[in-house]
Structures are given as structure tokens and as C-alpha cells.
Amino acid sequence: MQKALNDTKHITLGFRQKITPPFISKSVAVFREKGFKAGLKSLGWKTLAAIFVFYLVRDVIIYILIPYFVAKGVFGF
């Protein structure tokens, strides 16, 4: 009976569960169950550094470069 319930669980996955890679799902589960230190060990520092750099670049583009080019075009710097 339990196996049948587990099989139907995979059929009714939501959109987020379908697009999330398995290694990220496992790491998120580790973060939730065991805390930050265990999650850091499961992901590795390189992954966290990559996430940090991604958000750094994204925020520089959104909050510095786009306003600069808009102001340059509007005010003719």
C-alpha cells in the first residue's frame, strides 16, 4: 500500500518540483533538516560562491548599469 502511495506522489508533482534538479532538492532538504552547516557541506563552497557571484552580477546590472544608461540617454552625459 505504501509503495502505491509513493508511486502516485510522483505523478502529482507541482511545476516547481518538475523543474528543480534532483541535487538541489536534496540540498534543500539537508538545509531544512540539519541546518546551515550541514547544507554548506552538502553543496560545497564553490556552489555558494557561484550563487553569490550570480546575484552580484545581476544586481549590478539592474541597479547600476541600467539606470546609468537610462540617465545617459535622457540627460545626454
Secondary structure, DSSP 8 states (H G I E B T S, - for coil): -HHHHHHHHHHT--HHHHHS-HHHHHHHHHHHHH-HHHHHHHH-HHHHHHHHHHHHHHHHIIIIIHHHHHHHHHH--
